[in-house]
């Protein structure tokens, strides 16, 4: 038998880089396509920057402590604030998270780990969840008004608003949680089961810890959608003028989008300034939530 001796001191030749592949097409068409993409991006950025500049210019004089500590005042708008709307937003979104996140995560676990995809009812559940994610928010408002507010007798309260928004964002939570669970390799489950763990122990100790970053990211983005909704809450009877903070789930409420809608519909310039300042607060909250979602995804994501 012949054996080859490898000379470790021999120079190693670099492998030439593969050339970048390009499709067929004339340079004129490619340049026109690239120019169209850049033009579309420039138009979008210009509109966004113009809108932000206008809102900041209008609302900057009212970005002071009074906006956070004072209640709305229609007699003297200069002294008015958005305290009731801010606290109402905290109450509604807080209970929305309490209602939808556990339900969404448990549903995703069932569909990914326990449900038999061959059963017709499981397929029906999956199809309906995907369809519900595209339903307009006003439809959920009608559902909340007819079933939760009047049917169950909860009235125009924080509980009604949080349950309605939970229905709105629940499909998003389920879909994002399923994607996070699905991203965990099947070999992790097989190795855990091979070591004697039960299916639930495998899910609790292996699958869920690995999928928490994706679940958290999807949940935060879902709540970001809920915090900017006004149409379903207006249909439920959210108050446009309120001078007290909610004290429980049975309290009446208003939220920042409803307060902004009310102020922007007034004719006096002071209300326009208040609405712009409230928009800045809402944008800041959304920016913080989206930044947190991006940080969680980049910080705790795993590459299998």
BALOBA-1460 file (C-alpha; in Angstrom, 3 decimals):
// residues 304
<rec num="1" residu="x" x="0.000" y="0.000" z="0.000"/>
<rec num="2" residu="x" x="1.282" y="3.439" z="-0.885"/>
<rec num="3" residu="x" x="1.030" y="6.235" z="1.570"/>
<rec num="4" residu="x" x="1.239" y="9.919" z="0.889"/>
<rec num="5" residu="x" x="3.304" y="12.154" z="3.119"/>
<rec num="6" residu="x" x="1.869" y="15.608" z="3.681"/>
<rec num="7" residu="x" x="4.446" y="18.359" z="3.921"/>
<rec num="8" residu="x" x="3.150" y="20.693" z="6.652"/>
<rec num="9" residu="x" x="5.718" y="23.339" z="5.723"/>
<rec num="10" residu="x" x="4.506" y="23.566" z="2.164"/>
<rec num="11" residu="x" x="2.910" y="26.909" z="1.290"/>
<rec num="12" residu="x" x="-0.849" y="27.037" z="1.360"/>
<rec num="13" residu="x" x="-2.348" y="28.559" z="-1.732"/>
<rec num="14" residu="x" x="-5.397" y="30.750" z="-1.296"/>
<rec num="15" residu="x" x="-8.533" y="29.541" z="-2.953"/>
<rec num="16" residu="x" x="-9.678" y="32.171" z="-5.427"/>
<rec num="17" residu="x" x="-12.938" y="33.846" z="-4.497"/>
<rec num="18" residu="x" x="-15.962" y="32.810" z="-6.451"/>
<rec num="19" residu="x" x="-17.118" y="35.462" z="-8.891"/>
<rec num="20" residu="x" x="-20.394" y="37.191" z="-8.092"/>
<rec num="21" residu="x" x="-23.169" y="35.755" z="-10.186"/>
<rec num="22" residu="x" x="-25.422" y="38.108" z="-12.096"/>
<rec num="23" residu="x" x="-28.550" y="37.442" z="-14.075"/>
<rec num="24" residu="x" x="-29.049" y="38.352" z="-17.654"/>
<rec num="25" residu="x" x="-30.110" y="41.882" z="-18.412"/>
<rec num="26" residu="x" x="-28.874" y="44.994" z="-20.094"/>
<rec num="27" residu="x" x="-26.956" y="47.501" z="-17.946"/>
<rec num="28" residu="x" x="-29.552" y="50.172" z="-18.793"/>
<rec num="29" residu="x" x="-32.372" y="48.111" z="-17.303"/>
<rec num="30" residu="x" x="-30.347" y="47.293" z="-14.200"/>
<rec num="31" residu="x" x="-29.503" y="50.931" z="-13.632"/>
<rec num="32" residu="x" x="-33.122" y="51.954" z="-14.089"/>
<rec num="33" residu="x" x="-34.224" y="49.302" z="-11.593"/>
<rec num="34" residu="x" x="-31.625" y="50.405" z="-9.017"/>
<rec num="35" residu="x" x="-32.573" y="54.038" z="-9.552"/>
<rec num="36" residu="x" x="-36.242" y="53.184" z="-9.004"/>
<rec num="37" residu="x" x="-35.423" y="51.442" z="-5.720"/>
<rec num="38" residu="x" x="-33.370" y="54.375" z="-4.456"/>
<rec num="39" residu="x" x="-36.062" y="56.840" z="-5.533"/>
<rec num="40" residu="x" x="-38.748" y="54.886" z="-3.651"/>
<rec num="41" residu="x" x="-36.568" y="54.782" z="-0.552"/>
<rec num="42" residu="x" x="-35.828" y="58.501" z="-0.784"/>
<rec num="43" residu="x" x="-39.516" y="59.400" z="-1.102"/>
<rec num="44" residu="x" x="-40.418" y="57.287" z="1.933"/>
<rec num="45" residu="x" x="-37.595" y="58.750" z="4.023"/>
<rec num="46" residu="x" x="-38.480" y="62.326" z="3.028"/>
<rec num="47" residu="x" x="-42.125" y="61.849" z="4.006"/>
<rec num="48" residu="x" x="-41.164" y="60.228" z="7.311"/>
<rec num="49" residu="x" x="-38.610" y="62.903" z="8.202"/>
<rec num="50" residu="x" x="-41.048" y="65.669" z="7.224"/>
<rec num="51" residu="x" x="-43.771" y="64.180" z="9.409"/>
<rec num="52" residu="x" x="-41.442" y="63.767" z="12.386"/>
<rec num="53" residu="x" x="-40.091" y="67.292" z="11.960"/>
<rec num="54" residu="x" x="-43.611" y="68.753" z="11.864"/>
<rec num="55" residu="x" x="-44.729" y="66.808" z="14.940"/>
<rec num="56" residu="x" x="-41.613" y="67.784" z="16.906"/>
<rec num="57" residu="x" x="-41.912" y="71.428" z="15.897"/>
<rec num="58" residu="x" x="-45.576" y="71.580" z="16.938"/>
<rec num="59" residu="x" x="-45.253" y="69.549" z="20.117"/>
<rec num="60" residu="x" x="-41.877" y="70.645" z="21.468"/>
<rec num="61" residu="x" x="-43.248" y="73.640" z="23.438"/>
<rec num="62" residu="x" x="-45.607" y="71.302" z="25.331"/>
<rec num="63" residu="x" x="-43.094" y="68.563" z="26.149"/>
<rec num="64" residu="x" x="-42.872" y="69.600" z="29.783"/>
<rec num="65" residu="x" x="-43.797" y="67.987" z="33.137"/>
<rec num="66" residu="x" x="-47.337" y="69.350" z="32.912"/>
<rec num="67" residu="x" x="-48.052" y="66.974" z="30.032"/>
<rec num="68" residu="x" x="-47.334" y="64.031" z="32.351"/>
<rec num="69" residu="x" x="-48.849" y="65.334" z="35.589"/>
<rec num="70" residu="x" x="-51.952" y="67.326" z="34.543"/>
<rec num="71" residu="x" x="-55.344" y="66.140" z="33.364"/>
<rec num="72" residu="x" x="-56.938" y="67.485" z="30.159"/>
<rec num="73" residu="x" x="-58.361" y="70.984" z="30.479"/>
<rec num="74" residu="x" x="-60.685" y="72.366" z="27.811"/>
<rec num="75" residu="x" x="-61.076" y="75.745" z="29.496"/>
<rec num="76" residu="x" x="-57.328" y="76.438" z="29.578"/>
<rec num="77" residu="x" x="-55.542" y="73.996" z="27.216"/>
<rec num="78" residu="x" x="-52.199" y="75.547" z="28.132"/>
<rec num="79" residu="x" x="-52.453" y="73.912" z="31.551"/>
<rec num="80" residu="x" x="-53.832" y="70.613" z="30.266"/>
<rec num="81" residu="x" x="-51.947" y="67.351" z="30.123"/>
<rec num="82" residu="x" x="-52.325" y="63.695" z="29.203"/>
<rec num="83" residu="x" x="-51.972" y="61.995" z="32.573"/>
<rec num="84" residu="x" x="-55.290" y="60.141" z="32.348"/>
<rec num="85" residu="x" x="-54.487" y="58.929" z="28.822"/>
<rec num="86" residu="x" x="-50.993" y="57.774" z="29.802"/>
<rec num="87" residu="x" x="-52.224" y="55.890" z="32.855"/>
<rec num="88" residu="x" x="-55.136" y="54.451" z="30.877"/>
<rec num="89" residu="x" x="-52.689" y="53.178" z="28.256"/>
<rec num="90" residu="x" x="-50.610" y="51.513" z="30.979"/>
<rec num="91" residu="x" x="-53.674" y="49.814" z="32.472"/>
<rec num="92" residu="x" x="-55.117" y="48.621" z="29.150"/>
<rec num="93" residu="x" x="-51.839" y="47.364" z="27.659"/>
<rec num="94" residu="x" x="-50.810" y="45.757" z="30.951"/>
<rec num="95" residu="x" x="-53.966" y="43.672" z="31.164"/>
<rec num="96" residu="x" x="-53.797" y="42.964" z="27.438"/>
<rec num="97" residu="x" x="-50.405" y="41.348" z="28.030"/>
<rec num="98" residu="x" x="-51.766" y="39.389" z="30.990"/>
<rec num="99" residu="x" x="-54.631" y="38.031" z="28.901"/>
<rec num="100" residu="x" x="-52.998" y="37.297" z="25.537"/>
<rec num="101" residu="x" x="-49.403" y="36.244" z="26.242"/>
<rec num="102" residu="x" x="-50.055" y="33.072" z="28.309"/>
<rec num="103" residu="x" x="-52.894" y="32.045" z="26.011"/>
<rec num="104" residu="x" x="-50.833" y="32.646" z="22.878"/>
<rec num="105" residu="x" x="-47.762" y="30.783" z="24.141"/>
<rec num="106" residu="x" x="-49.763" y="27.773" z="25.393"/>
<rec num="107" residu="x" x="-51.653" y="27.612" z="22.088"/>
<rec num="108" residu="x" x="-48.376" y="27.679" z="20.167"/>
<rec num="109" residu="x" x="-46.975" y="24.869" z="22.341"/>
<rec num="110" residu="x" x="-50.037" y="22.738" z="21.700"/>
<rec num="111" residu="x" x="-50.007" y="23.305" z="17.932"/>
<rec num="112" residu="x" x="-46.271" y="22.636" z="17.566"/>
<rec num="113" residu="x" x="-45.650" y="19.879" z="20.116"/>
<rec num="114" residu="x" x="-48.911" y="18.033" z="20.690"/>
<rec num="115" residu="x" x="-51.369" y="18.632" z="17.856"/>
<rec num="116" residu="x" x="-51.664" y="16.014" z="15.144"/>
<rec num="117" residu="x" x="-51.462" y="17.879" z="11.808"/>
<rec num="118" residu="x" x="-53.518" y="15.109" z="10.173"/>
<rec num="119" residu="x" x="-56.577" y="15.914" z="12.290"/>
<rec num="120" residu="x" x="-59.012" y="18.207" z="10.522"/>
<rec num="121" residu="x" x="-59.745" y="20.324" z="13.575"/>
<rec num="122" residu="x" x="-56.068" y="21.106" z="14.081"/>
<rec num="123" residu="x" x="-55.778" y="22.165" z="10.452"/>
<rec num="124" residu="x" x="-58.905" y="24.289" z="10.859"/>
<rec num="125" residu="x" x="-57.408" y="25.990" z="13.936"/>
<rec num="126" residu="x" x="-54.184" y="26.804" z="12.076"/>
<rec num="127" residu="x" x="-56.005" y="28.220" z="9.047"/>
<rec num="128" residu="x" x="-58.283" y="30.373" z="11.196"/>
<rec num="129" residu="x" x="-55.379" y="31.731" z="13.235"/>
<rec num="130" residu="x" x="-53.614" y="32.811" z="10.049"/>
<rec num="131" residu="x" x="-56.797" y="34.408" z="8.726"/>
<rec num="132" residu="x" x="-57.516" y="36.231" z="11.996"/>
<rec num="133" residu="x" x="-54.122" y="37.932" z="11.829"/>
<rec num="134" residu="x" x="-55.311" y="39.843" z="8.732"/>
<rec num="135" residu="x" x="-58.735" y="40.894" z="10.045"/>
<rec num="136" residu="x" x="-59.115" y="44.718" z="10.374"/>
<rec num="137" residu="x" x="-59.053" y="46.033" z="13.922"/>
<rec num="138" residu="x" x="-62.510" y="47.610" z="13.622"/>
<rec num="139" residu="x" x="-63.984" y="44.103" z="13.274"/>
<rec num="140" residu="x" x="-62.521" y="43.187" z="16.655"/>
<rec num="141" residu="x" x="-64.077" y="46.377" z="18.006"/>
<rec num="142" residu="x" x="-67.505" y="45.257" z="16.780"/>
<rec num="143" residu="x" x="-66.917" y="41.825" z="18.324"/>
<rec num="144" residu="x" x="-65.858" y="43.372" z="21.623"/>
<rec num="145" residu="x" x="-68.870" y="45.688" z="21.659"/>
<rec num="146" residu="x" x="-71.386" y="42.955" z="20.906"/>
<rec num="147" residu="x" x="-69.965" y="40.063" z="22.922"/>
<rec num="148" residu="x" x="-67.747" y="41.440" z="25.692"/>
<rec num="149" residu="x" x="-69.242" y="44.830" z="26.464"/>
<rec num="150" residu="x" x="-72.957" y="44.078" z="25.979"/>
<rec num="151" residu="x" x="-73.153" y="40.289" z="25.891"/>
<rec num="152" residu="x" x="-71.063" y="39.667" z="29.017"/>
<rec num="153" residu="x" x="-72.098" y="42.945" z="30.614"/>
<rec num="154" residu="x" x="-68.580" y="44.278" z="31.237"/>
<rec num="155" residu="x" x="-69.479" y="47.727" z="29.909"/>
<rec num="156" residu="x" x="-67.066" y="50.445" z="28.832"/>
<rec num="157" residu="x" x="-64.240" y="49.424" z="31.131"/>
<rec num="158" residu="x" x="-60.541" y="48.609" z="31.134"/>
<rec num="159" residu="x" x="-61.430" y="44.902" z="31.184"/>
<rec num="160" residu="x" x="-63.465" y="45.183" z="27.981"/>
<rec num="161" residu="x" x="-60.712" y="47.134" z="26.221"/>
<rec num="162" residu="x" x="-57.950" y="44.726" z="27.288"/>
<rec num="163" residu="x" x="-59.933" y="41.637" z="26.260"/>
<rec num="164" residu="x" x="-60.733" y="43.174" z="22.865"/>
<rec num="165" residu="x" x="-57.106" y="44.107" z="22.219"/>
<rec num="166" residu="x" x="-56.086" y="40.620" z="23.379"/>
<rec num="167" residu="x" x="-58.226" y="39.128" z="20.627"/>
<rec num="168" residu="x" x="-56.614" y="41.556" z="18.179"/>
<rec num="169" residu="x" x="-52.995" y="40.634" z="18.907"/>
<rec num="170" residu="x" x="-53.485" y="36.986" z="19.921"/>
<rec num="171" residu="x" x="-52.938" y="35.608" z="16.373"/>
<rec num="172" residu="x" x="-49.660" y="37.540" z="16.128"/>
<rec num="173" residu="x" x="-48.464" y="36.128" z="19.462"/>
<rec num="174" residu="x" x="-49.405" y="32.590" z="18.432"/>
<rec num="175" residu="x" x="-47.717" y="32.795" z="15.023"/>
<rec num="176" residu="x" x="-44.486" y="34.335" z="16.380"/>
<rec num="177" residu="x" x="-44.337" y="31.825" z="19.253"/>
<rec num="178" residu="x" x="-44.829" y="28.931" z="16.851"/>
<rec num="179" residu="x" x="-42.001" y="30.192" z="14.670"/>
<rec num="180" residu="x" x="-39.728" y="30.455" z="17.730"/>
<rec num="181" residu="x" x="-40.576" y="26.907" z="18.847"/>
<rec num="182" residu="x" x="-40.169" y="25.576" z="15.315"/>
<rec num="183" residu="x" x="-36.678" y="27.079" z="15.122"/>
<rec num="184" residu="x" x="-35.421" y="24.738" z="17.870"/>
<rec num="185" residu="x" x="-33.747" y="21.752" z="16.143"/>
<rec num="186" residu="x" x="-35.517" y="18.430" z="16.355"/>
<rec num="187" residu="x" x="-32.258" y="16.848" z="17.509"/>
<rec num="188" residu="x" x="-32.554" y="18.728" z="20.840"/>
<rec num="189" residu="x" x="-35.896" y="17.062" z="21.496"/>
<rec num="190" residu="x" x="-34.638" y="13.640" z="20.408"/>
<rec num="191" residu="x" x="-31.561" y="13.855" z="22.638"/>
<rec num="192" residu="x" x="-33.662" y="14.854" z="25.654"/>
<rec num="193" residu="x" x="-36.137" y="12.043" z="25.082"/>
<rec num="194" residu="x" x="-33.293" y="9.580" z="24.580"/>
<rec num="195" residu="x" x="-31.948" y="10.484" z="28.032"/>
<rec num="196" residu="x" x="-35.264" y="9.530" z="29.620"/>
<rec num="197" residu="x" x="-37.048" y="12.887" z="29.858"/>
<rec num="198" residu="x" x="-40.770" y="13.053" z="29.290"/>
<rec num="199" residu="x" x="-42.247" y="15.180" z="26.533"/>
<rec num="200" residu="x" x="-43.296" y="17.907" z="28.959"/>
<rec num="201" residu="x" x="-39.853" y="17.924" z="30.627"/>
<rec num="202" residu="x" x="-38.293" y="18.278" z="27.188"/>
<rec num="203" residu="x" x="-40.547" y="21.204" z="26.351"/>
<rec num="204" residu="x" x="-40.109" y="22.927" z="29.720"/>
<rec num="205" residu="x" x="-36.340" y="22.501" z="30.097"/>
<rec num="206" residu="x" x="-35.095" y="22.457" z="26.510"/>
<rec num="207" residu="x" x="-37.544" y="23.858" z="23.976"/>
<rec num="208" residu="x" x="-38.982" y="26.825" z="25.891"/>
<rec num="209" residu="x" x="-35.633" y="28.259" z="27.142"/>
<rec num="210" residu="x" x="-34.293" y="28.104" z="23.595"/>
<rec num="211" residu="x" x="-37.381" y="29.779" z="22.102"/>
<rec num="212" residu="x" x="-37.912" y="32.523" z="24.715"/>
<rec num="213" residu="x" x="-36.018" y="35.226" z="22.731"/>
<rec num="214" residu="x" x="-38.208" y="34.726" z="19.662"/>
<rec num="215" residu="x" x="-41.365" y="34.598" z="21.756"/>
<rec num="216" residu="x" x="-40.420" y="37.780" z="23.610"/>
<rec num="217" residu="x" x="-39.661" y="39.611" z="20.369"/>
<rec num="218" residu="x" x="-42.967" y="38.644" z="18.786"/>
<rec num="219" residu="x" x="-44.913" y="39.475" z="21.951"/>
<rec num="220" residu="x" x="-43.379" y="42.945" z="22.252"/>
<rec num="221" residu="x" x="-44.124" y="43.702" z="18.608"/>
<rec num="222" residu="x" x="-47.709" y="42.501" z="19.092"/>
<rec num="223" residu="x" x="-48.165" y="44.804" z="22.102"/>
<rec num="224" residu="x" x="-46.652" y="47.630" z="20.051"/>
<rec num="225" residu="x" x="-49.494" y="47.172" z="17.606"/>
<rec num="226" residu="x" x="-52.061" y="47.176" z="20.404"/>
<rec num="227" residu="x" x="-50.734" y="50.354" z="21.994"/>
<rec num="228" residu="x" x="-51.383" y="52.348" z="18.817"/>
<rec num="229" residu="x" x="-54.951" y="51.167" z="18.199"/>
<rec num="230" residu="x" x="-57.761" y="53.701" z="18.451"/>
<rec num="231" residu="x" x="-60.612" y="52.451" z="16.209"/>
<rec num="232" residu="x" x="-61.727" y="49.414" z="18.272"/>
<rec num="233" residu="x" x="-61.497" y="51.363" z="21.542"/>
<rec num="234" residu="x" x="-63.526" y="54.250" z="20.132"/>
<rec num="235" residu="x" x="-66.169" y="51.746" z="19.080"/>
<rec num="236" residu="x" x="-66.159" y="50.287" z="22.589"/>
<rec num="237" residu="x" x="-66.922" y="53.721" z="24.032"/>
<rec num="238" residu="x" x="-63.529" y="54.858" z="25.270"/>
<rec num="239" residu="x" x="-63.906" y="58.327" z="26.772"/>
<rec num="240" residu="x" x="-62.443" y="61.280" z="24.898"/>
<rec num="241" residu="x" x="-62.400" y="63.560" z="27.952"/>
<rec num="242" residu="x" x="-61.577" y="62.169" z="31.369"/>
<rec num="243" residu="x" x="-60.083" y="63.840" z="34.438"/>
<rec num="244" residu="x" x="-59.280" y="60.802" z="36.580"/>
<rec num="245" residu="x" x="-57.013" y="57.773" z="36.377"/>
<rec num="246" residu="x" x="-58.295" y="54.197" z="36.224"/>
<rec num="247" residu="x" x="-58.240" y="52.414" z="39.568"/>
<rec num="248" residu="x" x="-59.096" y="48.886" z="38.415"/>
<rec num="249" residu="x" x="-60.382" y="46.726" z="35.601"/>
<rec num="250" residu="x" x="-63.925" y="48.017" z="36.135"/>
<rec num="251" residu="x" x="-62.911" y="51.666" z="35.677"/>
<rec num="252" residu="x" x="-63.684" y="53.762" z="32.641"/>
<rec num="253" residu="x" x="-60.672" y="54.756" z="30.596"/>
<rec num="254" residu="x" x="-59.044" y="56.644" z="27.790"/>
<rec num="255" residu="x" x="-55.766" y="55.931" z="26.006"/>
<rec num="256" residu="x" x="-53.219" y="58.010" z="24.128"/>
<rec num="257" residu="x" x="-54.570" y="57.304" z="20.594"/>
<rec num="258" residu="x" x="-58.101" y="58.324" z="21.648"/>
<rec num="259" residu="x" x="-56.814" y="61.453" z="23.406"/>
<rec num="260" residu="x" x="-54.788" y="62.395" z="20.324"/>
<rec num="261" residu="x" x="-57.836" y="61.874" z="18.106"/>
<rec num="262" residu="x" x="-59.895" y="64.130" z="20.361"/>
<rec num="263" residu="x" x="-57.297" y="66.911" z="20.523"/>
<rec num="264" residu="x" x="-56.531" y="66.898" z="16.813"/>
<rec num="265" residu="x" x="-60.233" y="67.349" z="16.012"/>
<rec num="266" residu="x" x="-60.347" y="70.635" z="17.962"/>
<rec num="267" residu="x" x="-59.904" y="73.940" z="16.148"/>
<rec num="268" residu="x" x="-57.739" y="75.816" z="18.662"/>
<rec num="269" residu="x" x="-53.980" y="75.848" z="18.134"/>
<rec num="270" residu="x" x="-53.306" y="74.829" z="21.752"/>
<rec num="271" residu="x" x="-54.983" y="71.472" z="21.166"/>
<rec num="272" residu="x" x="-52.888" y="70.866" z="18.048"/>
<rec num="273" residu="x" x="-49.765" y="71.442" z="20.111"/>
<rec num="274" residu="x" x="-51.034" y="69.049" z="22.797"/>
<rec num="275" residu="x" x="-51.839" y="66.398" z="20.191"/>
<rec num="276" residu="x" x="-48.361" y="66.730" z="18.654"/>
<rec num="277" residu="x" x="-46.721" y="66.377" z="22.078"/>
<rec num="278" residu="x" x="-48.809" y="63.279" z="22.801"/>
<rec num="279" residu="x" x="-47.798" y="61.834" z="19.416"/>
<rec num="280" residu="x" x="-44.145" y="62.329" z="20.379"/>
<rec num="281" residu="x" x="-44.748" y="60.413" z="23.622"/>
<rec num="282" residu="x" x="-46.506" y="57.592" z="21.765"/>
<rec num="283" residu="x" x="-43.707" y="57.392" z="19.181"/>
<rec num="284" residu="x" x="-41.115" y="57.315" z="21.968"/>
<rec num="285" residu="x" x="-42.927" y="54.425" z="23.676"/>
<rec num="286" residu="x" x="-43.152" y="52.491" z="20.402"/>
<rec num="287" residu="x" x="-39.482" y="53.165" z="19.649"/>
<rec num="288" residu="x" x="-38.439" y="51.858" z="23.068"/>
<rec num="289" residu="x" x="-40.566" y="48.720" z="22.686"/>
<rec num="290" residu="x" x="-39.271" y="47.979" z="19.168"/>
<rec num="291" residu="x" x="-35.680" y="48.641" z="20.248"/>
<rec num="292" residu="x" x="-36.144" y="46.233" z="23.161"/>
<rec num="293" residu="x" x="-37.472" y="43.590" z="20.782"/>
<rec num="294" residu="x" x="-34.464" y="44.012" z="18.467"/>
<rec num="295" residu="x" x="-32.047" y="43.887" z="21.418"/>
<rec num="296" residu="x" x="-33.605" y="40.700" z="22.801"/>
<rec num="297" residu="x" x="-33.456" y="39.061" z="19.389"/>
<rec num="298" residu="x" x="-29.793" y="39.951" z="18.824"/>
<rec num="299" residu="x" x="-28.707" y="39.312" z="22.420"/>
<rec num="300" residu="x" x="-30.256" y="35.925" z="23.073"/>
<rec num="301" residu="x" x="-30.751" y="34.410" z="19.631"/>
<rec num="302" residu="x" x="-28.900" y="31.140" z="19.004"/>
<rec num="303" residu="x" x="-27.366" y="29.704" z="15.877"/>
<rec num="304" residu="x" x="-27.900" y="25.971" z="15.738"/>
